Amino acid sequence: MSPALLEVTDLRHSYQTRQGEHTVLDGLTFSVERGEFVSIVGPSGCGKTTLLRSLSGLLRPSGGTVALGGTVIDGVPQGLAMVFQDYRGSLFPWRRVGENVEFPLLGSVPKSERRRRTEESLEAVGLAAAADRYPWQLSGGMQQRVAIARALAMRPELLLMDEPFASVDAQTRSDLEDLLLRVREQFDMTILFVTHDVDESVYLSTRVLSLSKAPTVQTADVTVPLAFPRDQITTREEGAFVTTRSEVARLIRQAGPGGLAA
């Protein structure tokens, strides 16, 4: 039997403060299979961003292992891309949209293939006509689409997303959620998604992992019993959506102060 795409085993992370050692992650173990969409929820300050940084190789954890495709990660691995919450800080304002999307491919992908991937990725997020514009000429939602297109151009085995829609308005957020589900299907992607929004976690995901307050452990692994494709109106009216949303919200409330908005 082939290993899961992502395998996290007894992941731990601590750092020193003036008051002594502070433990953020206290032994997380979970896996993500190919093709899954897994959301991570938990109280504010529980270490969700620390977890993603550890999974991406940007942060060396204090203990435990992270394996991608059966290979233990030691540094930033091939086959992984990440979309951050702050799209303004992740795009180069002096580069045009197409150049931003193409940038991570420079030096590793032939020019003709870079251009093909850039065009295909921008088309997938509805920005084919914006390739020659600059990020600052676009709305916030469009800039986050550029960030998603850049990740798509890398053709990652696993896409990590750290609250990518938290900085946009409600309508744009709904549009980006549906966009993400479309490109997930189009590119057959596996996604690990951090969010502070209970409804969003249930609407997007095949599974929701619930975390406790720090020192953080996993409190539940909730399967989302909803079929794809999904719709912002009818899906959210389904009894299974309402029941699962309530289950996830209850887990967050029980995790301690500073839980999610329910």
C-alpha positions in Angstrom: 0.0 0.0 0.0 1.5 3.4 -1.0 2.0 6.0 1.7 -0.3 9.0 2.2 0.8 12.1 0.3 1.4 13.9 3.6 2.3 12.1 6.8 2.8 14.1 10.0 4.1 12.1 13.0 4.4 13.4 16.6 5.1 16.9 15.4 6.3 19.2 18.1 7.5 22.8 18.3 8.7 24.9 21.3 10.6 28.1 21.7 12.2 30.0 24.5 10.7 33.1 26.2 11.7 35.1 29.2 9.3 33.0 31.2 10.9 29.8 30.0 10.1 27.3 27.3 6.8 27.7 25.5 5.3 24.7 23.7 3.1 25.5 20.6 2.7 22.1 19.0 2.5 19.1 21.4 2.6 16.0 19.3 0.4 16.2 16.2 -0.1 13.1 14.1 -2.3 13.0 11.0 -2.1 12.2 7.3 -3.6 13.6 4.0 -4.4 11.3 1.1 -4.0 12.3 -2.5 -7.0 14.3 -3.8 -8.2 15.3 -0.3 -9.2 18.8 0.8 -8.4 19.0 4.5 -9.1 22.1 6.5 -7.4 22.9 9.9 -9.4 24.9 12.5 -8.6 25.9 16.0 -8.6 28.7 18.6 -6.6 31.9 17.8 -3.0 31.4 18.8 -3.1 27.6 18.7 -0.2 27.4 16.2 -1.9 26.8 12.9 0.5 29.0 11.0 3.4 27.4 12.9 2.1 24.1 11.7 2.0 25.1 8.1 5.5 26.6 8.3 6.7 23.3 9.7 5.0 21.3 6.9 6.4 23.6 4.2 10.0 23.3 5.5 10.2 27.0 6.3 10.5 26.2 10.0 12.4 23.3 11.5 10.2 21.7 14.2 11.5 20.8 17.6 10.5 17.1 17.1 8.6 14.6 15.0 8.6 14.1 11.3 6.8 15.4 8.2 6.9 13.2 5.0 5.7 14.2 1.6 5.2 11.3 -0.8 7.0 9.0 1.6 10.1 11.2 1.8 10.9 13.0 5.1 11.1 16.7 4.7 14.3 18.4 5.6 14.0 21.9 4.1 11.6 23.2 1.5 10.6 20.2 -0.6 9.8 19.9 -4.3 6.2 19.4 -5.1 4.8 21.8 -2.6 3.4 25.4 -3.0 1.9 27.8 -0.4 -0.6 30.6 -0.6 -0.4 33.2 2.2 -3.0 35.4 3.8 -1.3 38.6 2.8 -1.4 38.6 -1.0 0.0 42.2 -1.0 3.2 41.0 0.6 3.6 37.9 -1.5 3.4 39.6 -5.0 6.1 41.7 -6.6 4.5 45.1 -7.3 7.1 46.0 -9.9 6.5 42.8 -11.9 3.5 42.4 -14.2 0.9 39.7 -13.3 2.2 37.2 -15.8 5.7 37.7 -14.6 4.6 37.2 -11.0 3.0 33.9 -11.9 6.0 32.8 -13.9 8.6 33.8 -11.3 8.9 30.6 -9.3 9.5 28.6 -12.5 12.6 30.6 -13.5 15.7 28.5 -13.7 13.9 25.2 -13.5 11.4 25.1 -16.3 12.1 25.8 -20.0 10.7 29.1 -21.3 8.0 27.7 -23.6 6.7 25.5 -20.7 6.8 28.5 -18.3 4.7 30.6 -20.7 2.2 27.7 -21.3 1.8 27.1 -17.5 1.4 30.8 -16.9 -1.3 31.3 -19.5 -3.1 28.1 -18.4 -3.0 29.1 -14.7 -4.2 32.7 -15.3 -7.0 31.3 -17.5 -8.0 28.9 -14.7 -8.5 31.8 -12.2 -10.2 34.1 -14.7 -7.3 36.5 -15.2 -6.0 35.7 -18.7 -6.7 39.3 -19.8 -4.7 40.8 -16.9 -1.3 39.2 -17.6 0.2 42.6 -18.6 -1.2 44.6 -15.7 0.6 45.2 -12.4 -0.8 43.8 -9.1 -1.5 47.3 -7.7 -3.8 47.8 -10.6 -6.0 44.9 -9.4 -8.5 44.6 -6.6 -7.7 42.6 -3.5 -9.6 39.6 -4.7 -7.9 39.6 -8.1 -4.5 39.9 -6.4 -5.3 36.8 -4.4 -6.3 35.0 -7.7 -2.8 35.9 -9.0 -1.3 34.3 -5.9 -3.3 31.2 -6.5 -2.4 31.2 -10.2 1.3 31.3 -9.2 0.9 28.3 -7.0 -1.0 26.4 -9.8 1.8 27.2 -12.2 4.2 25.2 -10.0 1.9 22.1 -10.5 2.3 21.1 -6.8 1.6 17.7 -5.4 0.3 19.5 -2.2 -1.0 23.1 -1.9 -0.8 24.7 1.5 -3.1 27.7 2.1 -2.8 29.9 5.2 -6.1 31.8 5.7 -5.9 33.0 2.1 -9.4 34.6 2.0 -9.3 36.4 5.4 -8.5 39.8 4.0 -11.2 40.1 1.4 -14.9 41.0 1.7 -17.7 38.4 2.1 -18.8 38.3 -1.5 -15.3 38.1 -2.8 -14.6 35.4 -0.3 -17.5 33.3 -1.6 -16.3 33.7 -5.2 -12.7 32.7 -4.2 -14.0 29.6 -2.4 -15.9 28.5 -5.5 -12.9 29.3 -7.7 -10.7 27.1 -5.4 -13.0 24.2 -5.7 -13.0 24.5 -9.5 -9.3 24.6 -9.9 -8.9 21.8 -7.4 -11.0 19.6 -9.7 -9.3 20.9 -12.9 -5.8 20.3 -11.6 -6.6 17.3 -9.4 -5.0 19.0 -6.4 -4.5 18.0 -2.8 -5.1 20.9 -0.5 -4.3 21.6 3.2 -6.2 24.8 4.2 -6.0 26.8 7.4 -9.1 29.0 8.2 -10.7 30.8 11.1 -14.1 30.4 9.5 -16.2 27.3 10.5 -18.6 27.6 7.6 -15.7 27.9 5.1 -14.0 24.8 6.5 -17.1 22.7 6.1 -18.1 24.1 2.7 -14.7 23.5 1.1 -13.4 20.3 2.7 -13.6 16.6 2.6 -12.2 16.5 6.2 -11.8 19.1 9.0 -9.0 18.7 11.6 -9.8 20.4 14.9 -6.9 21.6 17.1 -6.8 22.6 20.8 -5.4 25.8 22.3 -1.7 25.7 22.8 0.1 23.5 23.7 -1.7 22.2 20.7 -3.0 18.6 20.1 -5.5 17.3 17.6 -9.0 17.1 19.1 -11.0 15.6 16.2 -10.9 14.5 12.6 -14.3 15.3 11.1 -15.4 13.8 7.8 -17.6 16.2 5.8 -20.5 14.1 4.3 -21.2 16.4 1.4 -20.9 15.6 -2.3 -19.1 17.7 -5.0 -19.8 20.0 -6.8 -21.0 22.4 -4.1 -23.0 25.5 -4.2 -23.0 28.5 -1.9 -26.8 28.4 -1.4 -28.0 24.8 -1.7 -25.0 23.2 0.0 -25.3 25.4 3.0 -29.0 24.6 3.3 -28.4 20.8 3.4 -28.9 19.1 6.8 -25.5 17.5 6.6 -23.9 20.9 6.2 -25.8 22.3 9.2 -25.0 19.3 11.4 -21.3 19.2 10.5 -20.9 22.9 11.0 -22.4 22.6 14.5 -20.1 19.7 15.3 -17.0 21.7 14.2 -18.2 24.9 16.0 -18.8 22.9 19.2 -15.2 21.5 19.0 -13.8 25.0 18.8 -15.9 26.2 21.7 -14.7 23.3 23.8 -11.1 24.0 22.9 -11.0 27.1 25.2 -11.1 30.9 25.0 -10.4 32.6 21.7 -12.3 30.2 19.5 -13.5 30.7 15.9 -16.4 32.9 14.9 -19.3 30.5 14.7 
